[in-house]
């Protein structure tokens, strides 16, 4: 094997890793879901939390049955 190919073989792994990282970062920017929740999602989550708290309060007030 010619001596000029040895540096290329040594750099193949780091160059490949760099290309894969670049491709992953570039592909990650096209995610289908936004990073921040929308106002509608927040409103729905707050409503669900209020319902759960109400249910928990009702459960606490009921006497235990044997």
C-alpha positions in Angstrom: 0.0 0.0 0.0 1.4 3.4 -0.9 2.6 5.6 2.0 0.3 8.4 0.9 -2.8 6.4 1.8 -1.9 6.0 5.5 -2.8 9.6 6.5 -6.1 9.2 4.6 -6.9 6.0 6.5 -6.1 7.7 9.8 -8.4 10.7 9.0 -11.3 8.5 7.7 -12.9 8.0 11.1 -12.8 11.6 12.4 -14.0 13.0 9.0 -16.8 10.5 8.9 -17.9 11.4 12.4 -17.8 15.0 11.5 -20.0 14.5 8.5 -22.5 12.4 10.5 -22.7 15.1 13.2 -23.3 17.8 10.6 -26.0 15.7 8.9 -27.7 15.1 12.2 -27.7 18.7 13.2 -28.9 19.8 9.8 -31.7 17.2 9.8 -32.7 18.1 13.4 -33.8 21.6 12.5 -36.7 20.2 10.5 -38.6 18.6 13.4 -42.3 18.3 13.1 -43.0 19.5 16.6 -42.1 22.9 17.9 -39.7 23.1 20.8 -41.9 25.4 22.8 -45.5 24.4 23.6 -48.1 26.5 22.0 -50.7 28.6 23.8 -53.4 26.1 23.0 -51.3 23.3 24.5 -50.7 25.3 27.6 -54.4 26.0 28.0 -55.2 22.4 27.6 -52.6 21.3 30.1 -53.8 23.9 32.6 -57.4 22.7 32.2 -56.3 19.1 32.7 -54.3 20.0 35.8 -57.3 21.9 37.3 -59.5 18.8 36.6 -57.0 16.5 38.3 -56.8 18.8 41.3 -60.5 18.9 41.6 -60.7 15.1 41.4 -58.0 14.8 44.1 -59.8 17.1 46.4 -63.0 15.1 46.0 -61.2 11.9 46.8 -59.6 13.4 49.9 -63.0 14.5 51.2 -64.7 11.1 50.8 -64.5 8.8 53.9 -62.5 5.6 53.7 -64.6 2.5 53.3 -63.6 -0.8 54.9 
